[in-house]
Amino acid sequence: EILDYKPRDFLYGRKGPWPQPSPDHPFGESPAVLKIPLREVLDWWLFVGLRYILTLLCTPFVFFLNLFSRGAVSVSDEEFNEYLTNSMMSKFLSEEFDETDIKQFKEFMSPGEKYLITDLSPVEVVDTFDGIFASPTKTLLELVDQKYVVRCIYVYDSKEIFSPLDGEGWELAKFFVLQGAALCSTLVEHPNLHFPLDSINAISKTALPKEHILFKLLYPHLRFTLQLENAVLTYKTSLLQSKWWMPYAPYPGAYDGLRELLVCGYKGMPGNDSYKGYIYHRRPTKIYSNYGDYLNIYYDVIHNFVSEVLKDIEEGDRAVEAWANYISPLVPGFPCGKEIFQKNVLIDSVAYFIWDVTVAHSLDHYNYGHMDINKVPLRLRHCAPTKGMGKFCRKKLVNPIDQTKYRMAQLLFFRPTNVTCLYNTNYNFNDPRLNECNERFLERLKVAEKRIQSRGINYMPLNEVARSIQY
C-alpha cells in the first residue's frame, strides 16, 4: 500500500527533481527540469561534460584541416534521393498534401500515381546571419517501381520549382533541401525525442518507490539525461546560443530563430498537417523507409520484454496510478491514472519510453553524425537558386570556419559517445523470474540485430545503442 511508504523508500526522499514551465518558452515548449540533484550534476560532469572540455582542445587541429577543405561537394541525384528516403531525413516523408501543395506541384503529378512530400517549411523561422542563407522547401517524390524518387523541389525564397532539367538551379536547390532537412532533423523533429520525456524522467525518480518494479525497469534509462537537457536549454555556452565565438555552433542563424524551431516541433505549425505538434504516441509512428523498419524491429523486442516484466502489476496499483496522474498533464497524450490500467496501456507507454531514449534517440545521432558535412550543409553562402542561373562555386558555398564549427558540433554533440549501453543493461530485479526476463531480453536484442543484418538495414550496430539519453 502506497500509504505505507516512507521518505527513505524513494530515491530522493520525495524531494527530487520536478518539471516546471520552460523559462524561455513556457507556452511553446515542453516543461523543463531545472533543479537537478547535485549527485546527478556531478555524475554528468564526470562522464559527459569532461569529454566536451577535452574535445574542445581539438579545435585548432580541426580548423587547420578545414583550411584545405573542398568546401561543398556536389550531391548526385541518387545520393540526394537516398538522403531523403533512407536516412533520418525520411522521417519528413508525408502523405499530407494541402491545397497549396497540389496547386504548386500539379504539373508534376499524374492521376492514379502515389506521391509523398518532404515539407521543410519550419526553416522560415530562422533569421540567418549576414551573408548566410536558408530557405523553406518542399520536395515531391513519386512511387516508381516500389521506390520513391524525387521529382522536383519548390524553393520558397525563389518561388520557383526546380527539376533535374534546371541544371545549376537544381544542384543548388538540392543543397537548400539538405540544409533544411539538417535543421529540421536536429532542431524540430529530434528534440521531441528529448525534452517532452524529461517530465517522465524526473517524476519517475521522485514519485516511484525505489523497490517498485516500474522504478527498477525505468531507472537504468534515466541516467545523465536531466543535466544534459538543462545544459542544452539553459547554459549560455549551449550551441543553441549560436554565438560567433563558439567553435562548435554551426547553425546559420541566431538563438531566437533556432529556439523557434523547437517550438515548431513541439507545438506544431497552424495549418500545416506535416507539423501537428508533439503527442506521446506509445508506439512508433509510421516512417516510409527502412529507417522505420529498423526502429520497429527493436521496438517489438522492447515491448515484449516490458510486457513480461509488468504483467503482474495489479490494476489500481497506487504508485503507478499516482505516477501516471503526475505525468499526464505535462506530456500530451500520456495516459492518466485511470487510463494507465486499460489493456496494454501501461506496457505500451513504458515500452515507448524505453525505445525512445535508447534505440530511437541513438539511431538519429548515429545516422546524422556520420553524414558528410560537405554534402549536408548547415550554412550556405549563396542566395536561393533561380531559373537559368549560371554556375555557382561549390567551394565558396561554405567556408573553413563554417566547416570547423560543423565538425566540432559533430564531435561534441551529433555523433554518439556512449557511457552506458542497452545491450548489457542489468535491471537489478529482486525476483528470479524478472532476472530471467532480463537475460532473455539481452539475448533477443542480439537476435534482432542478426535479423536486421540479414535484411540489409543495419543502420547502427547494437553495441552503439545507448542505455539513456546521454548526448
C-alpha positions in Angstrom: 0.0 0.0 0.0 1.4 3.3 -1.0 0.4 4.9 2.3 3.0 2.7 4.0 6.0 4.1 2.1 8.4 6.3 4.0 10.6 9.1 2.5 13.6 6.7 2.7 11.8 4.4 0.2 12.2 7.0 -2.5 15.4 7.9 -4.4 15.4 11.4 -3.2 13.2 11.2 -0.2 10.3 12.6 -2.2 12.2 15.8 -2.7 13.7 15.0 -6.1 13.5 16.9 -9.5 10.2 18.0 -10.8 9.2 19.7 -14.1 8.2 23.3 -14.4 7.2 25.6 -17.3 10.1 26.2 -19.6 11.5 29.7 -18.8 12.3 30.7 -22.4 9.1 29.4 -23.9 6.5 28.5 -21.2 3.7 28.1 -23.8 5.7 26.9 -26.7 8.0 24.2 -25.3 7.6 21.1 -23.1 8.1 21.6 -19.3 11.7 21.7 -18.2 13.5 20.3 -15.2 15.8 23.0 -13.8 16.6 21.9 -10.3 18.9 18.8 -10.7 20.1 16.9 -7.7 23.8 17.6 -7.1 24.8 13.9 -7.5 23.3 13.9 -11.0 25.1 17.1 -11.9 28.5 15.7 -10.7 27.8 12.4 -12.5 27.1 14.2 -15.7 30.2 16.4 -15.5 32.5 13.4 -14.7 31.3 11.2 -17.5 29.9 13.6 -20.1 30.8 17.2 -19.5 34.5 16.5 -19.1 34.6 14.9 -22.6 33.2 18.1 -24.0 36.0 20.1 -22.4 38.7 17.7 -23.6 37.3 17.6 -27.2 37.3 21.3 -27.4 41.1 21.1 -27.3 40.9 19.6 -30.8 39.5 22.9 -32.3 42.8 24.3 -33.7 43.6 21.0 -35.4 40.1 20.7 -36.9 40.4 24.3 -38.2 43.8 23.6 -39.8 42.4 20.6 -41.6 39.4 22.5 -42.8 41.7 25.2 -44.4 42.3 22.5 -47.1 38.6 21.5 -47.3 37.0 21.2 -50.7 34.0 23.2 -49.4 30.6 21.8 -50.5 30.7 18.7 -52.7 28.1 18.1 -55.4 25.4 15.6 -54.4 24.3 13.2 -57.2 20.6 12.7 -57.7 20.9 9.1 -56.4 22.6 10.3 -53.2 20.0 13.1 -52.8 17.3 10.5 -53.1 19.0 8.2 -50.6 19.2 11.0 -48.0 15.5 11.9 -48.3 14.2 8.3 -48.4 16.5 6.1 -46.4 18.1 8.2 -43.6 17.0 10.1 -40.6 15.5 12.6 -43.1 13.0 10.1 -44.2 11.0 11.0 -41.1 9.8 14.0 -43.0 8.2 11.9 -45.8 4.5 12.5 -45.6 1.2 11.8 -47.4 -0.2 15.1 -46.1 -0.7 17.4 -49.2 -2.6 20.6 -48.6 -4.3 22.6 -51.4 -1.3 24.8 -51.9 0.9 21.7 -52.4 -1.4 20.3 -55.0 -1.5 23.6 -56.9 2.2 24.0 -56.8 3.0 20.5 -58.0 0.1 19.9 -60.3 2.3 19.9 -63.4 4.4 17.1 -61.9 1.6 14.9 -60.6 -0.4 12.4 -62.6 -3.8 10.9 -61.7 -3.5 7.5 -60.1 0.1 7.7 -59.1 1.4 7.7 -55.5 3.3 10.7 -54.1 5.0 11.8 -50.9 6.1 15.2 -49.8 9.1 16.4 -47.7 7.9 19.6 -46.2 10.7 21.7 -44.6 8.7 24.9 -44.1 9.8 25.4 -40.4 13.0 26.8 -41.8 11.0 30.1 -42.3 11.5 31.0 -38.7 15.3 31.0 -38.9 16.8 34.5 -39.0 20.1 33.9 -40.8 23.4 35.8 -40.2 24.6 38.3 -42.8 26.0 36.5 -45.8 24.4 33.2 -44.9 21.2 31.9 -46.5 18.4 29.4 -45.8 15.0 28.8 -47.4 12.0 26.6 -46.7 11.5 24.0 -49.3 9.0 21.3 -50.3 10.1 18.2 -52.3 7.8 16.0 -54.3 8.5 12.3 -54.5 6.8 9.7 -56.8 6.5 6.0 -56.3 8.4 4.3 -59.1 9.0 0.5 -59.1 8.2 0.3 -55.4 10.7 3.1 -54.6 10.0 6.8 -54.0 12.0 9.0 -56.3 12.4 12.8 -56.1 10.6 14.6 -58.9 11.0 18.3 -58.1 11.7 20.9 -55.4 9.8 24.0 -54.6 12.0 26.7 -53.0 10.1 29.3 -51.1 12.6 32.2 -51.4 12.7 31.7 -55.2 9.0 31.0 -55.5 10.0 28.5 -58.2 10.0 24.8 -58.8 13.2 23.1 -59.9 13.7 19.7 -61.5 16.8 17.8 -62.8 16.3 19.7 -66.1 17.2 23.0 -64.4 21.0 22.4 -64.3 22.7 24.6 -61.7 19.5 25.7 -60.2 18.6 22.1 -59.5 22.0 21.4 -58.0 21.8 24.4 -55.6 18.2 23.6 -54.8 19.3 20.2 -53.5 21.7 21.9 -51.1 18.9 24.0 -49.8 16.8 21.0 -49.2 19.6 19.1 -47.4 20.3 22.2 -45.3 16.6 22.5 -44.4 16.5 18.7 -43.6 19.5 19.0 -41.3 18.0 22.0 -39.5 14.6 20.3 -39.1 16.1 17.0 -38.2 18.3 18.4 -35.4 16.0 21.2 -34.1 12.4 20.3 -35.0 12.0 16.6 -35.0 14.8 15.1 -32.9 14.2 17.4 -29.8 10.8 15.6 -29.4 12.8 12.5 -28.5 14.5 14.6 -25.8 12.6 17.2 -23.9 9.0 16.1 -23.6 10.2 12.9 -21.8 12.1 14.9 -19.2 8.9 15.1 -17.2 8.7 11.3 -17.1 12.3 11.0 -16.1 12.0 13.5 -13.2 8.7 12.2 -11.9 9.8 8.6 -12.1 12.8 9.4 -9.9 10.8 11.4 -7.4 7.4 9.7 -7.2 8.1 5.9 -7.6 9.4 3.9 -4.7 12.9 2.5 -5.3 11.8 -1.1 -4.9 8.8 -0.9 -7.2 9.1 -3.0 -10.3 8.3 0.0 -12.5 11.1 2.1 -11.0 13.6 -0.7 -11.4 12.6 -1.1 -15.1 12.9 2.6 -15.8 15.8 3.7 -13.7 18.7 2.4 -15.9 17.3 4.6 -18.7 17.2 7.8 -16.7 20.9 8.5 -16.1 22.7 11.6 -17.4 19.6 13.0 -19.1 18.3 15.7 -16.9 21.6 17.6 -16.6 22.2 17.2 -20.3 18.9 18.7 -21.2 19.4 21.5 -18.7 22.8 22.3 -20.3 21.3 22.4 -23.8 18.3 24.6 -22.9 19.8 27.0 -20.3 23.6 27.2 -20.5 25.0 30.3 -22.1 27.6 28.0 -23.7 24.9 25.8 -25.4 25.3 25.5 -29.2 21.7 26.8 -29.4 23.1 30.2 -28.3 24.9 30.3 -31.7 27.4 33.0 -30.7 30.1 34.0 -33.2 32.9 33.0 -30.9 31.7 29.4 -30.3 33.8 26.9 -32.2 31.0 24.4 -32.1 27.9 26.4 -33.1 27.3 25.5 -36.8 23.8 26.9 -37.3 23.0 29.6 -39.8 21.2 32.0 -37.5 20.9 33.4 -34.0 19.4 32.0 -30.9 15.8 33.3 -31.2 15.1 31.8 -34.5 16.7 28.5 -33.6 14.6 28.2 -30.5 11.5 28.8 -32.6 12.4 25.6 -34.5 11.9 23.7 -31.2 8.6 25.4 -30.8 7.5 24.3 -34.4 8.3 20.7 -33.4 6.6 20.7 -30.1 3.5 22.9 -30.7 3.3 22.3 -34.4 2.6 24.8 -37.2 -1.0 26.0 -37.6 -2.5 25.0 -40.9 0.4 22.6 -41.7 -0.6 18.9 -41.3 3.0 17.8 -41.6 3.7 19.5 -38.3 0.8 18.8 -35.9 2.7 19.1 -32.7 4.0 16.6 -30.2 2.0 13.6 -29.0 3.2 10.7 -26.8 2.2 8.0 -29.3 3.1 4.9 -27.2 4.1 3.2 -30.5 6.5 4.3 -33.2 4.8 6.5 -35.9 5.0 5.4 -39.5 8.2 6.2 -41.4 8.2 5.5 -45.1 11.6 3.8 -45.2 13.8 1.1 -44.0 14.8 3.5 -41.2 11.3 2.9 -39.8 11.6 -0.8 -40.2 14.8 -0.9 -38.2 13.2 1.1 -35.4 10.1 -1.1 -35.3 12.1 -4.4 -35.0 13.8 -3.2 -31.8 10.5 -1.7 -30.5 8.9 -5.1 -30.7 11.7 -6.6 -28.7 11.5 -3.9 -26.0 7.7 -4.2 -25.9 7.8 -8.0 -25.4 10.3 -7.5 -22.5 8.2 -4.8 -20.8 5.1 -6.9 -21.1 6.8 -9.8 -19.4 8.1 -7.6 -16.6 4.9 -5.6 -15.9 2.3 -8.4 -16.4 1.9 -8.9 -12.6 1.3 -5.2 -11.7 -2.2 -5.1 -10.3 -4.9 -2.8 -11.6 -5.2 0.1 -9.2 -1.6 0.0 -8.1 -1.5 3.3 -6.2 2.1 4.1 -7.1 1.5 3.6 -10.8 -1.7 5.5 -10.7 -0.1 8.5 -9.0 2.9 8.3 -11.4 0.6 8.5 -14.4 -1.6 11.2 -12.9 1.5 13.4 -12.3 2.9 12.9 -15.8 -0.4 13.1 -17.8 -1.0 16.9 -17.6 2.7 17.6 -18.6 3.1 15.2 -21.5 0.5 15.4 -24.3 -1.0 12.0 -25.0 0.3 10.3 -21.8 -2.4 8.3 -20.1 -3.8 9.4 -16.7 -4.1 7.2 -13.7 -7.4 5.6 -14.8 -6.3 5.1 -18.4 -3.0 3.5 -17.5 -4.6 0.3 -16.4 -6.6 -0.2 -19.5 -5.5 -3.1 -21.7 -1.8 -2.8 -22.7 -1.7 0.9 -22.0 0.9 0.7 -19.2 3.0 -1.7 -21.3 2.8 0.4 -24.4 3.6 3.6 -22.6 6.7 2.2 -20.8 7.9 0.4 -23.9 7.7 3.5 -25.9 9.7 5.5 -23.3 12.5 2.9 -23.2 12.5 2.6 -27.0 12.6 6.4 -27.4 15.5 7.1 -25.0 17.6 4.1 -26.3 17.1 3.0 -29.9 15.3 5.9 -31.4 17.5 8.6 -29.9 20.7 6.7 -30.6 19.9 5.9 -34.2 19.2 9.6 -35.0 22.6 10.6 -33.6 24.5 7.7 -35.3 22.9 8.3 -38.6 23.1 12.1 -38.7 26.5 12.2 -37.0 28.0 10.2 -39.8 26.6 12.2 -42.7 29.1 14.0 -45.0 29.2 17.6 -43.8 30.4 18.6 -47.3 27.2 17.3 -48.7 24.7 18.1 -46.0 25.4 21.8 -45.0 24.0 23.8 -42.1 25.2 27.1 -43.6 25.0 28.2 -47.2 26.8 31.3 -48.5 24.7 31.7 -51.7 21.2 33.0 -52.1 18.4 30.7 -53.2 18.5 29.3 -56.7 16.8 30.9 -59.7 15.8 29.5 -63.1 18.5 29.8 -65.7 21.2 30.7 -63.1 24.9 30.3 -64.0 27.4 28.0 -62.5 28.0 28.6 -58.8 31.2 27.8 -56.9 30.8 24.8 -54.6 34.0 25.6 -52.7 32.6 29.1 -51.7 29.3 27.7 -50.6 30.8 27.1 -47.2 34.0 28.4 -45.7 36.6 26.8 -43.3 35.0 28.5 -40.3 31.6 27.1 -41.2 33.0 23.6 -41.6 35.2 23.8 -38.4 32.1 24.7 -36.3 30.1 21.9 -38.0 32.9 19.3 -37.5 33.3 20.3 -33.8 29.5 20.0 -33.3 29.7 16.5 -34.8 32.5 15.5 -32.4 30.8 17.1 -29.4 27.1 16.6 -29.9 25.9 14.9 -33.0 27.9 11.7 -33.1 27.1 9.2 -30.3 29.6 8.8 -27.5 28.2 6.1 -25.2 28.9 5.8 -21.5 26.3 3.1 -20.8 24.7 0.8 -23.5 21.5 -1.0 -23.9 22.9 -4.4 -24.8 24.3 -5.1 -21.3 21.7 -3.5 -19.1 21.2 -5.0 -15.7 17.9 -4.0 -14.1 18.7 -5.4 -10.7 15.4 -7.0 -10.1 14.8 -8.8 -6.8 12.7 -11.5 -8.4 14.4 -14.5 -10.2 11.7 -14.6 -12.8 12.4 -11.0 -13.7 16.1 -11.6 -13.8 15.4 -14.3 -16.3 13.4 -11.9 -18.3 16.3 -9.5 -18.2 18.6 -12.2 -19.6 16.2 -13.2 -22.4 15.8 -9.5 -23.3 19.5 -9.1 -23.9 19.6 -12.3 -26.0 16.6 -11.2 -28.1 18.3 -7.9 -28.8 21.2 -9.9 -30.4 18.7 -12.0 -32.4 17.0 -8.8 -33.6 20.4 -7.4 -34.7 21.0 -10.6 -36.8 17.6 -10.3 -38.3 18.3 -6.6 -39.2 21.6 -7.6 -40.7 20.0 -10.3 -42.8 17.6 -7.7 -44.2 20.4 -5.3 -45.1 19.0 -2.5 -42.9 21.7 -2.4 -40.2 21.8 1.4 -39.7 23.6 1.1 -36.4 25.3 -1.8 -34.5 23.6 -2.9 -31.4 26.6 -2.0 -29.3 26.2 1.6 -30.3 22.7 1.9 -28.7 22.9 4.0 -25.6 21.1 3.0 -22.4 19.7 6.5 -21.9 19.8 10.0 -23.5 23.4 10.9 -22.6 24.4 13.0 -25.7 
